[in-house]
């Protein structure tokens, strides 16, 4: 993270943001002992992997195949059934062996004198977790965690074509695209970004052994869209953290701006559109989002599903009643989300279906409809009210944090 930003944080509010200075901090400092002392050679190891000295060992690596498990790996490498049973019993204390994942890496350590004399099996459960199976007496199974190092960073960009393109062109972690689109999902239509829109963000990236592992905390963000400023200021209220604008209004609103994460608008709301199949002009009282078949479709707000099923030209559809005023419909779906059926209540962001081309359709897309008091309205013009603003009793604390964040984001160049 820029030293100037860290210095400003320290001067303005040294206790804020979990002590954001210094630039690097470690988020997991807990390591179990790599190996019991009886398994470590008396001489200093020259080469180690997973804490195992392998100067006198042969090392083979592989990946878990479909339907393969730890017992299979041990059995395939001439480990006795008795030893396998002991290892499986000991493993139950640290790992669910039924959740071994296809494609994950494993490493085998053999005596150099005999390829059939397996000493250790190490299974990589995740980028941060691995399990050591010691095969020779005394046998044991250990769980170890790699240290995650968090680095505060800044990013800026000017939109030319898309947010994704802008971020990837600068070799910024592409996960930041999803983070920004989630934060501003209620305020900015990411299908309608304009050239020269721009953003700034202060965030945390996590590393394991110098390899990027993912993103951590988003400290603050700013987006200028169509000349309008949008700020995202984190604040904890009632035990949960959310993002608010500079006036203390929640960025979360009753409705998402769009039911898809990313695609493009292929047809807008119109009272006279040339139908691509029928070749006649007729109203198109919705917005079409072009996207690949199988793209998840999200409920734009909380509500009750009042209709699912085939609906003629609309193909497979879902209709949701959000309150006494607003209803939405999602057309041409290829299939429905898990458990989606009439009468079920859904939360904002739930997957209710997947993009398809069912019904009268020229290609994969979502036809999204919005109704107010039973009458169709343009989804792109709906102004959803914010929810859960900062409470009056919390405003003083919020304003203190806000001033720090605005100062910080304004220093990002």
N, C-alpha and C positions, 0 to 999 in steps of 0.2 A: 504494500500500500504506500502511496506517496507520503514521504516523511512530513511534509507540510500539513497534510490532513491529520496525521497522527498527533502532531504537535498542537494543532488547533483543538482537537478533542481533549487532549490532556489539560490545556489551559482553561477551556470553557467548562468542562465537566469531567474530571478525571475518573469518576466512578461509572460513567455511562457506558452502555454497550458491552458489558462484561469485560471491562478494561481492554478496549480495542487496541491500545498501544501496549507493547511493541507490535511491529508489523506481522511477525510470525508468532503463533501460539499453538500449542499442542492440545488437541481436544481429547485424546485418550492417552493417559499416561500409565495405564494399568497393564502390566505384562505379567503373565504367569511365568514361573521359572521354565526356561526353555527345555532343559533336560535334568533329571536327577543327577547328583554328583557321581553316582556309580557308573554313569554312561559317558562321562566326559574323560577323555584321555588325559594322562598326567602331563604330557607335553603340550605346549601351546599349539593350537590348531593353526595351520597355515591357510587352509581353505575350509569354509563352512557354508552350509546351506540349511536354513531352518534351525540354526544352532547346532547342527550335526557336523562334526569333522569328517570329511570324506576323502582325505588323502589316501587312506587304505581301502576305499570302497569304490565300487562301480556305481554310477548313477544313471538310471533310465527314467525318462519322463513319458507320460501319455495322458490321454483324456478319457473320461468315463464314457463308455458306449451305452447305447440304448439298452435298458433292462439290466445293466451291469450294476453290481453292488460291491461293497468292501469285501464281503466273504468270497465273492467270485475272484476278485483280484488276489487275495491271499491264497486261495485254493489253486489258482492258475500258476502260482509261483512256489508251489510245493510246500506250503505251510500245512502242518498237520491239522486234522479236524479238531483235535483236543485244544491246540493253541488258538485256532480260530474261535472256538466257543468261548474261551477265556477272554479273548480280545473283544468279542461282541458283547459279553457281559459287562466288561469294564467300560466299553464305549457308551453304554446306555446312560451312564452318569454325566456325560458331557455332550453327546450328539444324538440326534434322532437319525438312525441309519436308514430309515425309510425315506428320508429327504435328500439322499445323495442325488446330485444333479448331473444329468447327461451333459457332456461337454466340458465339465470342470476338470481341472488338471490334477494329476497325481504324480508323485515321484517315488521311485523305488531305489533303495540303497542295498547293494549286495556286497559280500566279501569279494575282494579281487581274486581270491584263490578259487572261488566257486560261485558261478552265476546262479546256482540253485540255493545258495545260503542267504536268504533274505534277512536283512537286519532291521530295516525301517520301511514303513509305508507312510507317506505324508499326503494327506488329502486336502486340496484347496477348496474350502467351502464357499469363500467369498474373497474379494480383494483384501479384506481385513482379517479374516479368520482362516486358520488352518489347523489340522489335527494330525498329531504324530502317533503312529501305532508302532511301538517297539515290539518286534516279533520274538527276539531271543530273550531268555530269562535274564533278569526279571522282566516280564512283559508288563506294559502299561499303555494307556492312551491319554494323551495330553491335548488340551485345547490351548492355542496361543493366538494372541491378537497383535497384529502389526500396529505400530503407532501411526495415527493420523495427524498430519501437520496442517494447520489452517493458515492460509496467507490472505491478508486483506488486499483487495485489488480495486482498481477503478477501470471503467470502460466508458467510452463515448463513441458515438457514430452518427453519421448523417445518412438518411435513407435515400437510396437511388432507385432501387427496385423493390426490395423487401427487407424486413428486419433480419430474416435468416441470412440473406446474402450479405448484408452489411456486417453482421457479426462474424460470419465465417471468413469473409474476405480479410478481416483483421486478425485472424487466428485466435479469436476469443472463444472460450469454451461454449459450444453450441447449446448447452443446457441453459445458458442465460436467456435464450430465445423463449423457452417455455416459462421461465421465471417471470420475465417481463410481461409476457402475454397473460399470465395468471394474475399478476398484481393489478394490471390495468384492464383486465377483461371486461369490467363493467363500465369503463370510461371511454375506451378507445376501440374503434372498429378496426382490427388489424387487417381486415380485407380491404380497407379503404385508406391505407397509409398513402401519403403524398410525398412526392419528391421534395427533398430538403427538410422533411420532418427530422427531428434529431432527439437523441436521448443521452442521459448520463446516469451512471449507476455506481454505487460503492457496494462491494459484495465480498464474500469470502469464498475462496476456492480451496478444496481439500486435496491433499496429496498423501499417497502411500509410497514410500521408497522413491520419491521424486516423480512418481507417475500420478497424473491427475485422477482423482477418485470420484469427484463430483463437486457440487456446490454446497456451501453451508449457508450462513445467514446473509440475507439481503439487508444491508444497513439503511440504505435510502436510495431512492430512484427519482428520476425526472424525465418527462417526455414532453416534447413540444410537437403537437399535432395540429396541422391546419392553422398555425399561429396561436393556438391556445396552450397554456401551460398546465401540466398535470404533475403534481408532486405526490410521492408516496413516503409517508412518515410512519415508522413502526411505533406502536404504543400498546402497552399491556393494560387491559381493562377487564375486570371481572375474571382474572386469572388466565386470559388468553390474549395472544398478541395478534393484532390486525394492522392493516395499513390505513392511514387516514390522509386526507388532503390538508392543506395549510389552514383551513378553517375548522378542522376537527370533525369533518364529515367522513364517515366510513367510505372507503373506495368500493366496498361491497355494496351492491344495489340489489333491488328486488329481482332484476333480470340481467342475465349476461347479454353482452352486445351481439353475440352470435352463438349458434349451437355447435359449431365446429371450431377446432383450434386454428387450423390453417387450411386455406384453399383459396378460391377466387370466386367473386360474384360473376356468374355467367348471364344472369337475367334479373332485372330489377322489377319492382312493383310497377304495374302499368294497367291502365284501363283500355289500352288498345295495343296489343302485341301480336306480331305475326307468329302464329303457332308453327314451330319448326316441322311438325309432321302433317298437320291438317292443312297448312298453307292458307289459313284464313285469319283475319284479325279478330281477336277476342280478348277480354280482360285476363291479365295474369296477376292475381291478387296475392302475390307472395314474392319471395326472393329466392332465386336459385343459386346454390353454392356448388360449383363443380369440384369434385374430389374423387379420389380412387375408390373403387368398390371396397367395402370393409372399413372405411374410415369411421371411427366412433362418432356418434351423434349424442350430444349432451342435452339434458333438460335445462332450459335457460332459467328456470326458477322452481321453487318448491310448488308442489301441487298434487292433484289426484288424477290418475289416468282414467279418462272417461270413455276412451275408445281405442281398440287395437283391431287389426285385421285388414282384409282386402277391401279397398274402396274404389273399385272401377279404375278410372284413368289415374288415380292417385297411387295405385298399387298398394303395397303394404304401408300402413300408416299408423302413427300414434298421435292421440289427441290428449292434451293435458289441460285441466281447469285449475288455474292458479289461485283464483279468488272469485268473488262475485262479479268482477269486471272483466278480467283478462283470461283468455284461453289461447293456447298455441297448438299447432299441428305440424307434423313432420312426415313428409310424403316420399314415396318411391324407395323405401327402405329395402335392403336385401334381406335382412333378418332383424329380430328384436334382441334387445339386451336381456341379460339373465334375469328371469323372474318377472319380466314386464308383462302385465296383463291388466285388463280393465278392473278398476277398483283399488289398485295399488297406489300408495302414496310414494312420491319420489322427492328427492332433495335436489337443489340446484347443483348442476354438474354431473349428476348420475348419468351413466350411459343407458340410453333407452333404446338404441338401435344402431344400425350400421348403414352407411351410404350404399345405395343400390341403383338399379335402373328398372324397377318393376312398374307395371302400369303403362301408361302412354308416355314413353320417354325415349329420347334419342341417344342417351348415354348416361353413365353414372353421375348422379348429382343428388343434392337434397333440395327439395322444394319446401321452404319454411314459411308457414302462415301464422299471422298474429291477428287475434280478434279482440275487440273491445265492445262489451255489451252485445256480443253476437255478430258484430259487423266487422268485416276485414279492414285492417289498417296497415300502413307501410311499416314493416318491422324496423327499417333503418331510421325511422323518425320517432320511435318510441323513447320517451324520456322517463326512465325508471327512477323513482325516488331512492335516496340513500337509506341505509338502515344502520341502527346502532351508532349514532354519533358519540363523540366523547362527552361524558356526563359533566355537568357544571362543576361538580366537586373535584373533577380531575383536570379541569382546563388549565390551571396554573402549572401543574406538573407537565401536562402535554405541551404547553407553550414553551417551557424551558427546553424540552427535548427538540421541539420543532425548530427553535432558533439555532440550536447546535447543528441540526441536520441541514437547514437551509444554508448556513455558513459553509458547511462541508461541501455540499453539492455544487455550490457556486465557485468553489476553488478548483473543481475538476475541469480540466481543459482537454 
